[in-house]
Amino acid sequence: MKRLLINIFAFICLLSASCSKQLNKQPLDEVASTTYWQTQADAIEAVNQCYAYLSNIDVDCFLSCATDDSYAWSGWPVDVPAVGNGTATAQQGTFNDYWSTDYKAIAACNNVLDNIGNIPSSALPDSLASRYRSEARFIRSYFYQELIGLFGAVPLIEHIQTPSQFDAARTSVDSVAAFVVSELTAIADSLPVSYDAADQGRATRGAALAELARMQLYQANYAAAITAAQSVMSLGVYSIDQTGFLNLFNGNNPNSPEVIFAGQYLQPTAASGLATWVGGPTLGGWSEVTPTEKLVDDYECTDGQTIANSPLYRVDTPYIHRDPRLLMTVMMPGAINVVNGDTINIAAPHSIDGLGQNNASFTGYYYKKYFPSVVNGQYYNNSFNNEILIRYAEVLLTYAEAKIESNQIDQTVYAAINQVRQRTGVGQPAASAANYPDQASMRTLVRRERHVEFAMEPQRLFDIRRWQIADSVMPGILYGVLNNFDPTRSDYGKHVQVETRVFNPARDYLWAIPQNELLLNSNLAQNPNW
């Protein structure tokens, strides 16, 4: 990789009038036209800054706390608790974090696209210039897909803005999605299928096609989603990782054949605080992102049945006879939880990881998934594992879901799902027409697979919105672990009650446009009921 992570802020500040200005008020051409765009090195550095915005795991790891999967007890460093429990306002920092970061990334991409042509071909070969343009267009498309998933209609900004263009109005979701589809379709063939080691981590043809499949699925364009997913599958360069599910996330296997695209981190120059946000006291963390009972309960038993139907399920020992992904994802009281040589015994008397302890989990569960295998540094820069943004399991489940929704259920659909649920070390019973014979049962299966496979990854928020189930899974009492191990607490013998959440279907299927953006731009209209 060619220094994708170096000099992020210095470069962005150089190219913008002010690092603190909102992105739709960033004229990026004044300095750039006079001091940049002379050499190939200028082009590489500018494109690398587009990638820098993808390394945002310090914020993204909290996104699942805005779903039924996770709980955050603190409003720092991300004030997501109010988003999860339904008390957020248009002033919420979480909303501004995503809006601002995504539009800064888009501005960096527009800067490349509007200026890279100024470099003479004698300094930058046409083939490289074309590839860099495609990389910038891919990253821009990625962020537009995220923006419309979070906020709905958003300003579509394709070039560096002049002052007269600062007050851009919102563009419809369908129009922005069509733009993303057009961009990804146009650039896919111009991106390499793979890179050598020096450029590992850059956007590939597979990344563009996989993002295209995601966009088409999210827009319910199922035939197009099937085609795009098949295009990724036919490349022959990706496969389900068979070396260990956890290795995908803990930093042990960053170049796994399952990883299609990832936000990059590198020891010691580019780090996050992920171990602090996810880890519990034994691991030196603050337990800021913790699993909920709703997530835990969705993992099947080893007979392939849900806990409501399986004779293998035991209320007092809910971690035995379960889909192995459960204990790969969640540390549970009573189970043997070993991370980096440390044993986390949540249920032991006086355990520092137990209920009610300082910096311990409020739900009684901890995430094992994504906790880094190497932890070194201060609380804010101790982790170096990449953030997976797109992986092959998603492509397979996208293909399966699109085929199911099209009612084109054939053996390829079962095969795609089974590749995910039968990876080495998981080995759940195969799905077949015998146990999932129709569209309704297959829809339930693929949605459950997405839920448990992508726990703590960004997909859940977008899934519960597009499936229109957020109003059923979000409101009510948020439960944690069954406390059958600490008789000193008043909830002994019951599930821990963490908080009561509300969800307004007329409001909460979209986030608020940040209030400060409305003050800056009179042409922006707020989302309903915010």
C-alpha positions in Angstrom: 0.0 0.0 0.0 1.4 3.4 -1.0 1.1 5.4 2.2 -2.7 5.5 2.3 -2.7 6.7 5.9 0.0 9.4 6.1 -0.4 13.1 6.6 -4.2 13.1 6.6 -5.0 16.3 8.4 -2.0 18.3 7.0 -3.1 17.6 3.5 -6.8 18.2 3.9 -6.1 21.5 5.7 -3.8 22.5 2.9 -6.4 21.9 0.3 -9.3 23.5 2.1 -10.0 27.0 3.2 -10.5 25.7 6.7 -10.5 22.3 8.3 -13.4 23.3 10.5 -15.8 24.4 7.7 -18.6 22.2 6.7 -17.9 20.2 3.6 -20.5 21.8 1.4 -18.7 25.1 1.9 -15.2 23.9 0.9 -13.7 25.5 -2.2 -10.8 23.2 -2.8 -9.4 24.6 -6.0 -7.6 27.8 -5.0 -4.5 26.3 -3.3 -4.7 23.1 -5.3 -4.4 24.8 -8.7 -1.2 26.6 -7.7 0.7 24.2 -5.5 -0.6 20.7 -6.4 -1.2 18.7 -9.5 2.3 18.9 -11.0 3.6 15.4 -10.4 2.6 11.8 -10.0 3.4 12.1 -6.3 0.8 14.8 -6.0 -1.8 12.6 -7.5 -0.9 9.6 -5.3 -1.0 11.8 -2.1 -4.4 13.3 -3.1 -6.0 10.0 -3.8 -4.6 8.5 -0.6 -6.4 11.2 1.3 -9.7 10.0 -0.1 -8.9 6.6 1.4 -8.1 8.1 4.8 -11.7 8.9 5.5 -12.5 5.2 5.2 -10.5 4.5 8.4 -13.2 5.6 10.8 -13.6 2.7 13.1 -13.5 4.9 16.2 -16.9 6.1 15.1 -18.2 3.2 13.1 -17.8 0.7 15.9 -20.5 2.6 17.7 -23.0 2.4 14.8 -24.4 -0.9 16.0 -25.5 0.9 19.3 -28.1 2.6 17.1 -29.6 -0.8 16.5 -31.0 -3.7 18.6 -27.6 -5.4 18.6 -25.6 -3.2 20.9 -25.6 -0.7 23.8 -23.3 2.2 24.6 -23.3 3.6 28.1 -21.3 6.7 27.4 -21.9 9.7 25.1 -18.1 10.0 24.5 -16.4 9.7 22.1 -19.6 9.2 20.2 -22.9 10.4 21.6 -24.8 7.4 20.1 -26.8 6.4 23.2 -29.5 8.9 22.5 -29.7 7.6 18.9 -30.3 4.1 20.2 -32.8 4.9 22.8 -34.8 7.4 20.7 -34.1 10.6 22.5 -31.8 12.1 19.9 -32.2 15.6 18.6 -31.0 17.4 15.4 -28.0 18.6 17.4 -26.8 15.1 18.0 -23.0 14.8 17.4 -23.4 11.4 15.8 -25.4 12.8 13.0 -22.9 15.5 12.4 -20.0 13.1 12.6 -21.3 11.1 9.7 -22.6 14.0 7.6 -19.3 15.9 8.0 -17.0 13.0 7.5 -18.8 11.7 4.5 -18.9 15.1 2.8 -15.3 15.8 3.6 -14.5 12.5 1.8 -16.6 13.4 -1.1 -14.9 16.8 -1.4 -11.5 15.1 -1.4 -12.7 12.8 -4.2 -14.1 15.8 -6.2 -10.8 17.5 -5.7 -9.0 14.6 -7.4 -11.5 14.4 -10.2 -11.5 18.1 -11.0 -7.7 18.5 -10.8 -5.9 15.4 -11.8 -6.2 16.3 -15.4 -3.9 19.3 -14.7 -0.9 16.9 -14.4 0.8 16.5 -17.7 0.9 13.0 -19.1 4.7 13.2 -19.1 4.5 13.2 -15.3 1.5 10.9 -14.9 0.8 8.2 -17.4 -2.7 8.2 -18.7 -3.4 4.7 -17.5 -2.5 5.6 -13.9 -4.6 8.8 -14.1 -7.6 6.8 -15.3 -7.2 4.4 -12.4 -6.9 7.1 -9.8 -10.0 8.7 -11.2 -11.8 5.4 -10.8 -10.6 5.0 -7.3 -11.9 8.4 -6.3 -15.2 7.8 -8.0 -15.5 4.5 -6.1 -14.9 6.1 -2.7 -17.3 8.9 -3.5 -19.9 6.4 -4.4 -19.3 4.5 -1.2 -20.0 7.6 0.9 -23.1 8.6 -1.1 -24.5 5.1 -0.5 -23.9 5.6 3.2 -25.4 9.1 3.3 -28.7 8.2 1.7 -29.0 5.1 3.9 -28.6 7.3 7.0 -30.3 10.6 6.0 -32.4 9.9 2.9 -32.2 12.7 0.3 -28.9 14.6 0.4 -27.1 17.2 -1.7 -25.4 15.5 -4.7 -22.1 17.4 -5.2 -20.1 16.2 -8.1 -17.5 19.0 -8.4 -15.6 21.4 -6.3 -18.1 24.1 -5.3 -17.9 27.7 -6.0 -19.3 30.1 -3.4 -22.5 30.5 -5.5 -23.0 26.7 -5.2 -22.6 26.4 -1.4 -26.3 26.2 -0.6 -27.0 23.0 -2.4 -30.5 21.5 -2.1 -31.2 17.9 -1.3 -31.4 15.4 -4.2 -33.8 12.5 -4.0 -32.7 9.1 -2.8 -33.6 7.6 -6.1 -31.5 10.1 -8.0 -28.5 9.7 -5.7 -28.8 6.0 -5.9 -29.0 6.1 -9.7 -25.8 8.2 -9.7 -24.0 5.7 -7.5 -25.1 2.8 -9.8 -24.0 4.7 -12.9 -20.6 5.6 -11.4 -19.9 2.0 -10.1 -21.0 0.5 -13.4 -18.8 2.9 -15.4 -15.6 2.3 -13.4 -15.7 -1.4 -12.5 -13.8 -2.6 -15.6 -11.2 0.1 -15.3 -10.1 -1.0 -11.8 -7.7 -3.9 -11.4 -8.9 -7.3 -10.2 -6.0 -7.2 -7.7 -2.9 -5.3 -6.8 0.6 -6.2 -5.9 1.7 -6.0 -2.2 2.7 -2.3 -2.5 -0.9 -1.2 -3.4 -2.8 -3.7 -1.3 -5.9 -2.1 0.1 -6.9 0.0 -2.9 -10.2 -0.2 -4.6 -10.5 -3.2 -7.0 -13.0 -4.3 -9.6 -14.5 -6.6 -7.0 -15.0 -3.8 -4.6 -16.8 -1.7 -7.2 -19.1 -4.6 -8.2 -19.8 -5.6 -4.6 -20.7 -2.0 -3.7 -22.9 -2.0 -6.8 -24.6 -5.2 -5.6 -25.2 -3.6 -2.1 -26.6 -0.5 -3.6 -29.0 -2.4 -5.9 -30.1 -4.6 -3.0 -30.7 -1.7 -0.7 -32.9 -0.1 -3.5 -34.8 -3.3 -4.0 -33.5 -3.6 -7.6 -33.2 -7.4 -7.2 -32.4 -8.5 -10.7 -29.6 -5.9 -10.9 -28.3 -7.0 -7.5 -28.2 -10.6 -8.6 -26.2 -9.7 -11.7 -23.7 -7.6 -9.8 -23.2 -10.2 -7.1 -22.7 -12.9 -9.8 -20.1 -10.6 -11.4 -18.1 -10.6 -8.1 -18.5 -14.4 -7.7 -17.3 -15.0 -11.2 -14.1 -13.1 -10.7 -12.7 -16.2 -8.9 -10.5 -14.2 -6.5 -12.7 -14.2 -3.3 -13.8 -17.0 -1.0 -15.0 -17.6 2.5 -12.1 -17.5 4.9 -11.5 -21.0 6.3 -8.6 -20.1 8.7 -10.8 -18.8 11.4 -13.8 -16.4 11.7 -12.1 -14.2 14.3 -9.0 -13.8 12.3 -11.0 -11.7 9.8 -11.5 -9.0 12.5 -8.7 -9.2 15.0 -5.9 -8.2 12.7 -4.4 -11.7 12.2 -5.5 -12.0 8.5 -5.8 -8.6 6.9 -5.3 -10.0 3.4 -7.9 -12.7 3.7 -9.5 -13.9 0.4 -12.8 -12.9 2.0 -11.9 -9.3 2.5 -13.0 -7.2 -0.6 -12.4 -3.7 0.8 -11.3 -2.4 4.2 -10.4 0.8 6.0 -6.7 0.5 6.7 -4.7 0.8 9.9 -1.0 0.3 10.3 1.2 0.0 13.4 2.6 2.3 14.6 1.5 5.2 12.3 -2.2 4.7 12.0 -4.1 3.4 15.0 -7.6 3.5 16.6 -8.9 3.1 20.1 -11.0 0.0 19.3 -9.7 -2.1 22.1 -10.8 0.6 24.6 -14.3 0.9 23.2 -14.9 -2.8 22.9 -12.8 -4.5 25.6 -13.8 -4.9 29.2 -11.8 -4.3 32.4 -9.6 -7.4 32.2 -8.6 -6.3 28.7 -8.0 -2.7 29.7 -11.2 -1.4 28.0 -14.2 0.7 28.9 -17.0 -1.6 27.7 -18.5 1.2 25.6 -19.9 -1.1 22.9 -21.6 -4.2 24.3 -24.0 -6.9 22.8 -27.6 -7.2 23.8 -29.9 -10.1 24.5 -31.6 -9.6 21.2 -28.5 -10.3 19.3 -27.5 -13.3 21.4 -30.9 -14.8 21.1 -30.8 -14.8 17.2 -28.0 -17.3 17.0 -29.3 -20.8 16.2 -28.5 -24.0 18.1 -26.2 -26.5 16.6 -29.1 -28.5 15.2 -30.0 -25.5 13.0 -33.1 -24.6 15.0 -33.8 -21.3 16.7 -33.7 -21.2 20.5 -37.5 -21.1 20.6 -37.7 -24.5 18.7 -34.5 -26.4 19.6 -34.5 -29.1 22.3 -30.8 -28.3 22.7 -31.3 -24.9 24.2 -30.7 -24.4 27.9 -31.8 -21.2 29.6 -29.2 -21.5 32.4 -26.3 -22.3 30.0 -27.4 -20.5 26.8 -23.9 -20.6 25.4 -23.7 -24.4 24.9 -25.0 -26.1 21.7 -25.1 -22.8 19.9 -24.0 -21.7 16.5 -20.2 -21.4 17.0 -20.3 -17.8 15.7 -22.0 -16.8 19.0 -18.9 -17.4 21.2 -16.7 -16.1 18.4 -18.7 -12.9 18.5 -19.8 -12.5 22.1 -18.2 -13.3 25.5 -20.8 -14.8 27.7 -21.1 -15.4 31.5 -20.3 -19.0 32.4 -18.5 -19.7 29.1 -14.7 -20.0 28.7 -13.7 -16.6 27.2 -10.1 -16.3 26.4 -8.7 -13.3 24.5 -5.0 -12.8 23.9 -4.2 -15.2 26.7 -6.5 -13.5 29.2 -9.5 -15.3 30.6 -12.6 -13.2 31.1 -14.8 -14.9 33.7 -17.8 -12.6 33.9 -19.8 -14.8 36.3 -17.0 -15.3 38.8 -17.6 -13.7 42.3 -16.0 -10.3 42.4 -14.9 -10.5 38.8 -13.8 -7.1 37.6 -15.8 -7.9 34.4 -19.0 -8.6 36.4 -22.2 -6.7 36.5 -22.0 -3.4 38.2 -18.2 -3.2 38.2 -16.3 -0.1 37.2 -16.1 0.2 33.4 -17.8 -3.2 33.1 -20.5 -4.0 30.6 -24.0 -2.9 31.4 -25.5 -5.8 29.5 -23.2 -8.4 31.0 -22.0 -9.4 27.5 -18.8 -8.3 25.7 -17.8 -8.4 22.1 -15.0 -10.8 21.2 -15.3 -10.0 17.5 -13.1 -7.1 16.5 -11.0 -7.1 19.7 -7.5 -6.7 18.3 -4.9 -9.4 18.7 -2.3 -6.7 19.3 -3.0 -4.0 21.8 -0.2 -1.4 22.2 -0.5 2.3 23.0 -2.7 4.8 24.8 -6.4 4.4 25.1 -7.1 6.3 21.9 -4.4 4.7 19.7 -3.9 1.1 20.9 -5.4 -0.9 18.0 -4.3 -1.6 14.4 -6.8 -4.1 13.0 -8.5 -3.0 9.8 -12.2 -2.2 9.5 -13.8 -4.5 7.0 -16.2 -2.5 4.8 -17.1 -5.1 2.2 -16.5 -8.9 2.4 -17.4 -11.9 0.3 -19.9 -13.2 2.8 -22.0 -10.1 2.2 -21.9 -10.7 -1.6 -23.1 -14.3 -1.1 -25.9 -13.2 1.2 -26.8 -10.3 -1.2 -27.1 -12.8 -4.0 -29.2 -15.1 -1.9 -31.5 -12.4 -0.6 -32.1 -10.9 -4.1 -32.9 -14.3 -5.5 -35.3 -15.0 -2.6 -37.1 -11.7 -3.0 -37.4 -12.4 -6.7 -38.8 -15.8 -5.8 -36.1 -17.5 -7.9 -35.1 -19.9 -5.2 -32.8 -22.6 -6.6 -29.8 -24.6 -5.5 -27.5 -21.7 -6.0 -29.3 -19.8 -3.3 -28.9 -22.6 -0.7 -25.3 -23.0 -1.8 -24.5 -19.3 -1.3 -26.1 -19.3 2.2 -24.3 -22.6 3.1 -20.9 -21.2 2.2 -21.4 -18.6 4.9 -23.0 -20.8 7.6 -20.7 -23.8 7.0 -17.3 -22.1 7.0 -14.6 -24.0 8.8 -15.1 -23.7 12.5 -18.8 -22.9 12.2 -20.4 -25.9 10.4 -24.0 -25.1 11.0 -26.4 -27.7 9.4 -26.9 -27.0 5.7 -30.0 -25.2 4.5 -32.0 -27.1 2.0 -35.4 -27.2 0.4 -36.3 -29.8 3.0 -36.0 -27.5 5.9 -36.5 -24.2 4.1 -39.0 -25.0 1.4 -40.5 -21.6 0.5 -39.9 -17.9 0.1 -41.2 -17.0 3.6 -38.9 -19.5 5.4 -35.9 -18.6 3.2 -36.5 -14.9 3.8 -36.4 -15.5 7.6 -33.2 -17.6 7.2 -31.3 -15.1 5.1 -32.2 -12.2 7.4 -31.1 -14.2 10.4 -27.9 -15.1 8.7 -27.2 -11.4 8.0 -28.0 -10.5 11.6 -25.6 -13.0 13.2 -22.9 -13.0 10.5 -22.5 -9.2 10.5 -22.9 -8.4 14.2 -21.0 -5.2 15.0 -20.5 -4.5 11.3 -22.5 -1.6 9.7 -25.1 -3.6 7.9 -27.6 -4.0 10.7 -28.8 -0.4 10.8 -29.4 -0.4 7.0 -31.1 -3.8 7.1 -33.7 -3.0 9.8 -34.5 0.2 7.9 -35.0 -1.3 4.5 -36.8 -4.3 5.9 -39.1 -1.9 7.8 -38.7 -3.8 11.0 -37.0 -1.1 13.1 -40.3 -0.1 14.6 -40.7 -3.7 16.0 -37.1 -4.5 17.1 -36.0 -1.1 18.5 -38.6 0.0 21.1 -39.2 -1.4 24.5 -37.0 -2.6 27.4 -33.4 -3.4 26.2 -32.4 -6.6 28.0 -29.0 -7.9 28.8 -27.8 -11.2 30.3 -29.8 -13.5 32.5 -28.3 -12.8 35.9 -28.1 -16.3 37.4 -24.7 -15.8 38.9 -24.8 -12.7 41.2 -27.3 -13.1 44.0 -26.3 -9.7 45.5 -28.2 -7.9 42.8 -31.9 -7.1 42.8 -32.2 -8.6 39.3 -30.9 -12.0 40.3 -32.8 -14.7 38.4 -33.9 -12.2 35.8 -32.5 -10.6 32.7 -30.7 -7.4 33.3 -32.8 -4.4 32.2 -30.5 -1.9 30.6 -32.8 0.9 29.4 -36.1 1.5 27.8 -36.0 2.6 24.2 -38.5 4.4 22.1 -38.8 4.5 18.3 -41.0 6.8 16.3 -41.7 5.3 12.9 -42.7 8.7 11.6 -39.3 10.0 12.4 -36.6 7.5 13.2 -36.3 5.6 9.9 -34.0 8.5 8.9 -31.6 10.5 11.0 -32.0 14.3 11.3 -30.0 16.6 9.0 -27.6 18.2 11.5 -29.0 21.4 12.8 -25.8 23.4 12.1 -26.1 22.4 8.4 -29.6 23.8 8.3 -28.3 27.1 9.8 -25.5 27.2 7.2 -27.6 26.2 4.2 -31.1 27.7 3.8 -31.9 25.3 0.9 -31.7 22.2 3.2 -35.0 21.0 4.5 -35.2 18.9 7.7 -36.4 15.3 7.7 -40.0 14.8 8.9 -40.8 15.2 12.6 -37.3 16.2 13.6 
